[in-house]
Amino acid sequence: MYRDRDFDLAEGLPPNATDLVQDLELGTLFAAMAGGDTFLLEVTNRAVLASLRDPEAILYRQQILADCLQCPNVVRDIYSIAVEALERARQVWGWMSPKYPEGTLHRSLDQLHIFMDLLGRLRQIADGQGPQFHSEGFIRLFGMFAKELDEEYLRIVGNHLQQLAFRNGILLSAELAKGNKGANYVLRKPSEARQSWLERFHGWIEEVTRWNESSYAYEIDDRDESGFRALSELRSQGVSHVAAALAQSADHILSFFSMLRLELGFYVGCLNLRDLLARKDNPICFPEPLEAGRAMLSGRGLYDACLGLSMENKVVSNDVNAEGKMLVMITGANRGGKSTFLRSIGLAQLMTQCGMFVPAESFRANVGHGIFTHFKREEDASMRSGKLDEELSRMSSIVDNLAPNSIVLLNESFASTNEREGSEIARQIVRALVEAGVKVFYVTHLFDLAQSFYLAKMDTALFLRAERLADGRRTFRLTPGEPLPTSYGEDLYRRIFDSGSSATMTARPPRQNI
């Protein structure tokens, strides 16, 4: 995920994360990426919302994702191995406590046997599939497998684990301390020479003879529980350091598999999303991230991926060229696709800055210091103040976290009051934001607001209008155009009341913004 550090799942989310999820309908995106996996849901949520601000860091992640898209089965295999390691390690029984060194020893041995088998499988994947990967991240990962998990290493570790099982007992030395108490317990390495059972029998005869001549031996009666308890304590003293070392090794490898699962989880989520979009022939592309400082944004075939995931048919896409524009004012017919287009802009920017592909045929944009949304909210009966106060309060929170090169998306903001007052409030806020170096995208029906900026003939402003055909049909496409004093609300009125319904009723057409 990063060139120089690990991905931290505990890292805090940006202060505007809740608004981003709600306004851009990111819940649909996260659900598609997770595919029903709660762990992937958490990973993708954190990764997408924690925007990158360095184009180099974005390109680093894009290159890894490109490898994943090229070899999805290999990536999924590696991810499944990491998941299997964690699940099987949790199923191993035994105590992990300094008070029970033998329990720690046996549990760690069982876990290490599992891990070594899975590490061997990772090495096989690296040897067989590694040449297909070209990104810096995967080259480094497979290089580590090749260097640290060679056949000799795996063989040596396997031999050590067999010896540490102590199937033939343990060889232990100790010293007598004050009061004839044992001290300085040291676990000794047994002889590595392999002997047949006949050789071991002759060796045992010779050893018994030698003990009879110059050594001392003590044999415990089968019913001597105290004796067996004492020997067990001696054994625990001898293996305590080995048990601690093995536990540390098992924890180290376990943390490796945990991090492997975490880091690959984001890319597996991207693969899940790509598969769902591809089923409906919705295109994706890798965007071109540009340095902050100059307003740059252009896209071809841009669409709202969350809407595309929710619809049966392919969604309508749009082209946009807002390079050098600090203000993009979007007006036009009701239900003409303005809010959907605004969400597609925010989603593309957010996906660009987390190193993902974007839902478009092509896309390029400068990175933003932060991405903020201010969308209208439905009436809330629990609110203690009016809607305008609530809108101003949310805008104040946004301003508190703004910095130059940030991006703000406004959707019908300040339309909760009359047009004159709402236009004046919005005009002052937009001017202040643009002058502070903040890029603004604004969907509005406030004609006075939009017309005032249009008449100002700002070189850094772009005006888009939702297309409406002569017969009132919406194409859901946005084209450059001057703001109009109507949003064609009468079209909706005709659709509702002049559709040939048998019901008779009188109603006044919806109020027009003029």
C-alpha positions in Angstrom: 0.0 0.0 0.0 2.9 2.4 0.7 6.5 2.4 -0.4 8.0 3.2 3.0 5.5 2.2 5.6 2.7 -0.3 6.4 -1.0 0.3 6.0 -2.5 1.1 9.4 -6.1 0.0 9.8 -6.3 2.0 13.1 -5.4 5.2 11.4 -8.1 7.9 11.9 -10.5 8.8 9.1 -10.8 12.4 7.8 -13.2 14.6 9.8 -15.6 14.7 6.8 -15.7 11.0 6.2 -19.4 10.6 7.3 -20.5 13.3 4.8 -18.5 11.8 2.0 -20.0 8.4 2.6 -23.6 9.8 2.7 -23.3 12.3 -0.1 -21.4 10.2 -2.6 -23.3 7.1 -1.7 -20.1 5.3 -0.9 -21.8 2.5 1.0 -22.7 1.0 -2.4 -19.1 1.1 -3.5 -17.8 -0.4 -0.3 -20.4 -3.2 -0.4 -19.4 -4.1 -3.9 -15.7 -4.1 -3.0 -16.3 -6.2 0.1 -18.4 -8.9 -1.5 -20.0 -9.7 1.8 -16.7 -9.9 3.7 -16.8 -7.7 6.8 -13.0 -7.5 7.0 -12.8 -6.3 3.4 -15.5 -3.8 4.1 -13.4 -2.2 6.8 -10.2 -2.3 4.8 -11.8 -0.7 1.7 -13.5 1.9 3.8 -10.3 3.0 5.4 -8.2 2.8 2.2 -10.6 4.8 0.0 -11.3 7.6 2.5 -7.6 8.0 3.4 -6.7 10.1 0.4 -3.1 10.3 -0.9 -1.7 13.7 -1.8 1.5 12.7 -3.5 1.1 11.7 -7.2 4.2 9.4 -6.9 2.5 7.5 -4.0 -0.7 7.2 -6.1 1.3 5.9 -9.1 3.1 3.4 -6.9 -0.3 2.0 -5.8 -1.7 2.1 -9.3 1.1 0.0 -10.7 0.5 -2.7 -8.0 -3.2 -2.7 -8.9 -2.4 -3.0 -12.6 -0.5 -6.2 -11.7 -3.5 -7.4 -9.7 -5.9 -6.8 -12.7 -3.5 -8.6 -15.0 -3.1 -11.7 -12.7 -6.2 -11.7 -10.5 -6.1 -15.4 -9.7 -2.5 -15.3 -8.4 -3.4 -12.3 -6.1 -6.5 -14.1 -4.8 -4.4 -17.2 -4.2 -1.9 -15.3 -2.1 -4.7 -13.5 -0.2 -6.4 -16.9 0.5 -3.1 -18.3 1.9 -2.8 -15.3 4.3 -6.4 -15.9 5.4 -5.8 -19.6 5.8 -2.8 -18.9 8.0 -4.7 -16.7 10.3 -7.7 -19.1 10.6 -5.6 -22.2 11.1 -3.4 -20.5 13.7 -6.6 -19.5 15.7 -7.7 -23.2 15.7 -4.5 -24.4 17.4 -5.2 -25.2 21.1 -2.8 -24.6 23.9 -1.7 -22.1 26.6 0.4 -19.1 25.6 1.7 -18.1 29.0 5.1 -17.9 30.8 3.5 -19.9 33.6 3.0 -22.9 31.2 6.1 -23.0 29.0 5.4 -26.5 27.7 1.9 -25.4 26.6 3.5 -22.4 24.9 6.1 -24.7 23.3 3.6 -27.1 21.8 1.2 -24.4 20.6 4.0 -22.5 19.0 5.3 -25.6 17.3 1.9 -26.4 15.9 1.5 -22.9 14.6 5.0 -22.9 13.1 4.4 -26.2 11.3 1.3 -24.6 9.7 3.2 -21.4 8.8 6.2 -23.2 7.2 3.8 -25.2 5.0 2.1 -22.0 3.8 5.4 -20.1 3.4 6.5 -22.9 1.2 3.4 -22.4 -0.9 4.1 -18.7 -1.2 7.6 -19.5 -2.3 6.2 -21.7 -5.0 3.9 -19.0 -6.3 6.8 -16.5 -6.3 8.9 -18.9 -8.3 6.2 -19.8 -10.8 4.2 -16.6 -11.2 6.7 -13.9 -10.2 7.9 -13.0 -13.7 4.4 -11.9 -14.6 4.5 -9.0 -12.1 6.3 -5.8 -12.9 5.3 -3.3 -10.1 7.8 -2.3 -7.5 5.7 -3.6 -4.7 5.3 -7.1 -6.1 8.9 -7.3 -7.2 10.0 -6.5 -3.7 7.5 -9.0 -2.2 8.5 -11.9 -4.4 12.2 -11.0 -4.0 11.8 -11.3 -0.3 10.2 -14.7 -0.7 13.1 -15.9 -3.0 15.8 -14.5 -0.6 14.4 -15.5 2.8 12.4 -18.6 2.0 14.8 -20.7 -0.1 14.8 -24.5 0.0 17.8 -24.6 2.4 16.1 -22.3 4.9 12.8 -24.2 4.8 14.7 -27.5 5.3 16.7 -26.2 8.3 13.7 -24.8 10.0 11.9 -28.1 9.4 14.7 -30.0 11.1 14.7 -27.6 14.0 11.0 -28.0 14.6 11.4 -31.8 14.6 14.1 -31.6 17.2 12.1 -29.1 19.3 9.2 -31.6 19.6 11.5 -33.6 22.0 10.0 -36.9 21.1 12.9 -38.7 22.7 12.9 -36.5 25.8 15.1 -33.5 26.6 18.8 -33.2 27.5 19.1 -30.7 30.3 22.0 -29.5 32.5 21.7 -27.6 35.8 23.8 -26.5 38.8 23.2 -26.8 42.4 22.7 -23.5 44.2 22.3 -22.6 47.8 20.2 -25.0 49.7 20.7 -27.6 47.0 18.3 -25.8 44.8 18.6 -26.1 41.0 19.9 -23.1 39.1 21.2 -22.2 35.6 19.1 -24.7 33.7 20.4 -25.1 30.2 18.7 -27.1 27.4 21.3 -29.1 25.6 21.3 -30.1 21.9 20.9 -33.8 21.5 23.1 -35.8 19.2 22.2 -35.3 15.5 23.4 -38.8 14.5 20.6 -41.0 13.4 20.8 -44.6 14.7 18.9 -47.7 14.0 16.9 -49.3 16.9 19.7 -52.0 17.3 22.4 -49.3 17.6 20.3 -47.4 20.1 19.8 -50.6 22.1 23.6 -51.3 22.2 24.2 -47.7 23.1 21.7 -48.0 26.0 23.4 -51.1 27.3 26.8 -49.4 27.2 25.4 -46.3 28.9 23.8 -48.3 31.7 27.1 -50.1 32.3 28.9 -46.8 32.4 26.4 -45.4 34.9 26.8 -48.4 37.1 30.6 -47.8 37.1 30.8 -44.0 37.5 27.4 -42.3 37.2 24.3 -41.9 39.2 20.7 -42.5 38.0 17.3 -42.1 39.6 14.2 -44.0 38.5 10.8 -42.9 39.5 8.2 -45.3 40.5 5.0 -45.4 38.4 2.9 -44.3 41.4 5.2 -41.5 42.5 3.1 -38.5 41.6 5.3 -36.1 43.5 8.3 -37.3 41.5 6.6 -36.9 38.2 5.5 -33.4 39.2 9.1 -32.6 40.1 10.4 -33.9 36.8 7.7 -31.9 35.0 8.9 -28.7 36.8 12.5 -29.5 35.8 11.4 -30.0 32.2 9.5 -26.7 32.2 12.6 -24.9 33.6 14.6 -26.3 30.7 12.3 -25.5 27.9 11.1 -22.1 29.1 13.6 -20.0 27.1 13.0 -22.1 24.0 9.2 -21.8 24.4 9.5 -18.0 24.7 11.7 -17.9 21.6 9.3 -20.1 19.6 6.3 -18.0 20.6 8.1 -14.9 19.5 8.9 -16.5 16.2 5.3 -17.6 15.7 4.0 -14.2 16.5 6.4 -12.6 14.1 5.2 -14.9 11.2 1.6 -14.4 12.3 2.0 -10.6 12.1 3.5 -11.1 8.6 0.4 -13.0 7.4 -1.9 -10.4 9.1 -0.2 -7.6 7.3 -0.2 -9.5 4.0 -3.9 -10.1 4.3 -4.5 -6.4 5.2 -2.4 -4.9 2.4 -3.8 -7.3 -0.2 -7.4 -6.8 1.1 -7.6 -3.4 -0.7 -6.5 -4.9 -4.0 -8.9 -7.8 -3.7 -11.7 -5.3 -3.1 -10.7 -3.5 -6.3 -10.8 -6.8 -8.2 -14.3 -7.4 -6.8 -15.4 -4.0 -8.0 -13.8 -4.4 -11.4 -15.6 -7.7 -12.0 -19.0 -6.2 -11.1 -18.5 -3.2 -13.4 -17.3 -5.3 -16.2 -20.5 -7.4 -16.2 -22.4 -4.3 -17.4 -19.7 -3.2 -19.8 -18.9 -0.2 -17.7 -15.4 1.0 -18.5 -12.6 1.8 -16.1 -9.2 3.4 -16.6 -6.2 4.4 -14.6 -6.3 8.2 -14.0 -3.4 10.6 -14.4 -2.7 12.2 -11.0 -1.2 15.7 -11.3 0.6 17.9 -8.7 -1.5 20.2 -6.7 -1.2 23.9 -7.4 -3.0 24.3 -10.7 -6.6 23.4 -11.3 -6.7 20.4 -13.7 -9.6 18.1 -14.3 -10.8 16.5 -17.5 -12.5 13.2 -18.2 -14.1 11.3 -21.0 -16.9 8.8 -20.5 -17.2 9.7 -16.8 -20.1 8.0 -14.9 -21.3 7.4 -11.4 -20.0 3.9 -10.4 -22.4 3.6 -7.5 -25.4 4.3 -9.8 -23.9 1.8 -12.3 -23.8 -0.8 -9.6 -27.5 -0.2 -8.7 -28.9 -0.2 -12.2 -29.6 -3.0 -14.6 -28.7 -1.1 -17.7 -25.5 0.8 -18.5 -25.5 4.3 -17.1 -25.1 7.5 -19.2 -21.6 8.9 -19.1 -20.4 12.5 -19.6 -17.3 14.2 -20.9 -15.9 17.2 -19.0 -13.0 19.6 -19.6 -12.4 21.8 -16.6 -8.6 22.3 -16.9 -7.6 25.6 -15.4 -11.1 26.1 -13.9 -11.5 26.8 -10.2 -15.3 27.0 -10.4 -17.7 24.7 -12.2 -21.3 25.8 -12.0 -23.9 23.2 -13.0 -27.4 24.2 -13.8 -30.3 23.0 -16.0 -33.4 20.9 -16.1 -34.8 19.2 -13.0 -33.9 15.5 -12.9 -31.4 16.0 -15.8 -28.5 14.2 -14.1 -26.8 17.2 -12.4 -26.4 15.5 -9.0 -25.4 12.2 -10.5 -22.7 14.1 -12.5 -21.5 15.9 -9.3 -21.2 12.5 -7.5 -19.3 11.1 -10.5 -16.7 13.9 -10.1 -16.3 13.4 -6.4 -16.1 9.6 -6.7 -13.5 9.9 -9.5 -11.4 12.3 -7.5 -11.6 10.1 -4.4 -10.8 6.9 -6.3 -7.9 8.7 -8.0 -6.4 9.8 -4.7 -6.5 6.3 -3.2 -4.7 4.7 -6.1 -7.6 3.0 -7.7 -8.9 2.9 -11.3 -11.8 5.3 -12.0 -15.2 4.8 -13.7 -14.4 6.5 -17.0 -12.7 6.0 -20.3 -10.0 8.6 -19.4 -9.5 10.9 -16.5 -6.8 13.3 -15.2 -6.9 15.6 -12.3 -4.7 17.4 -9.8 -4.6 16.0 -6.3 -6.5 17.8 -3.7 -5.6 18.5 -0.1 -9.0 17.3 0.9 -12.4 16.4 -0.7 -15.5 17.9 0.9 -19.2 17.7 0.2 -22.1 19.9 1.1 -25.3 18.3 -0.2 -28.8 19.3 0.8 -30.4 17.2 3.5 -33.9 16.0 3.9 -36.0 17.7 6.6 -35.1 16.3 10.0 -37.9 16.6 12.6 -35.3 16.3 15.4 -33.4 19.5 14.3 -33.5 22.2 16.9 -32.9 25.0 14.4 -33.9 25.7 10.8 -32.5 24.1 7.7 -30.5 27.2 6.8 -28.8 27.2 10.2 -28.0 23.5 9.7 -26.5 24.2 6.3 -24.4 27.1 7.6 -23.2 25.0 10.5 -22.0 22.2 8.1 -20.3 24.8 5.9 -18.5 26.2 8.9 -17.2 22.7 9.8 -15.9 22.3 6.2 -14.2 25.7 6.3 -12.5 24.7 9.6 -10.8 21.8 7.8 -10.1 23.5 4.4 -6.7 24.3 3.0 -5.5 25.6 -0.3 -6.0 23.0 -3.2 -8.9 21.4 -1.5 -12.1 20.5 -3.5 -15.6 21.3 -2.4 -18.7 19.8 -4.0 -22.0 21.7 -3.3 -25.4 20.3 -4.3 -28.4 22.6 -3.9 -26.7 24.3 -1.0 -28.5 27.3 0.6 -31.7 26.6 -1.3 -33.6 26.3 1.9 -34.3 30.0 2.0 -35.6 32.5 -0.6 -33.6 32.9 -3.8 -32.3 36.3 -3.1 -30.9 35.5 0.4 -29.7 32.1 -0.7 -27.9 33.5 -3.7 -26.2 36.2 -1.7 -25.0 33.7 1.0 -23.7 31.3 -1.7 -22.1 34.0 -3.7 -20.0 35.2 -0.8 -18.9 31.7 0.2 -18.0 30.6 -3.4 -16.0 33.8 -4.0 -14.1 33.3 -0.7 -13.4 29.7 -1.5 -12.1 30.4 -5.0 -9.9 33.2 -3.8 -8.4 30.9 -1.2 -7.4 28.4 -3.9 -10.2 25.9 -3.3 -11.8 24.3 -6.4 -15.6 24.4 -6.3 -18.2 22.3 -8.1 -21.7 23.7 -7.6 -25.1 22.2 -8.7 -27.7 24.9 -8.2 -31.2 26.1 -9.2 -30.4 29.6 -7.9 -30.5 31.5 -11.2 -29.4 34.8 -9.6 -26.3 33.1 -8.2 -25.4 31.3 -11.4 -26.1 34.3 -13.7 -24.0 36.6 -11.5 -20.9 34.4 -11.9 -21.7 33.9 -15.7 -21.9 37.7 -16.3 -18.6 38.2 -14.4 -16.9 36.3 -17.3 -14.4 34.6 -15.1 -11.6 32.8 -17.0 -11.4 30.2 -14.2 -15.1 29.3 -14.3 -16.9 26.7 -16.4 -20.7 26.6 -16.8 -22.4 23.3 -17.6 -26.1 22.7 -18.2 -28.2 19.6 -18.1 -29.5 18.9 -21.6 -33.2 18.9 -22.3 -34.7 18.1 -25.7 -37.4 20.1 -27.3 -40.1 17.5 -26.3 -39.0 17.7 -22.7 -36.9 14.5 -22.6 -33.7 14.4 -20.5 -30.6 13.0 -22.0 -28.7 13.1 -18.7 -25.8 14.7 -20.5 -24.2 17.9 -19.5 -22.8 20.4 -22.0 -21.3 23.9 -21.7 -24.1 26.5 -21.6 -25.4 29.7 -20.1 -27.6 29.3 -17.0 -31.3 29.6 -17.8 -34.0 31.2 -15.6 -36.0 28.0 -15.5 -35.4 24.4 -14.4 -38.4 23.2 -16.4 -40.3 22.1 -13.4 -43.5 22.2 -15.6 -42.2 19.1 -17.3 -42.5 17.2 -14.1 -45.9 18.6 -13.5 -47.1 17.4 -16.9 -45.6 13.9 -16.3 -47.5 13.7 -13.0 -50.9 15.3 -13.9 -51.2 15.1 -17.7 -50.2 11.5 -18.1 -53.7 10.2 -18.8 -54.4 9.3 -15.3 -58.1 8.7 -14.6 -57.8 10.6 -11.3 -59.1 14.2 -11.4 -57.6 16.7 -9.2 -56.5 20.3 -9.2 -53.1 21.3 -8.2 -50.8 24.2 -8.7 -47.6 23.5 -10.7 -44.4 23.5 -8.7 -42.7 26.8 -8.1 -40.1 27.8 -10.7 -36.7 29.2 -9.9 -36.7 32.5 -11.9 
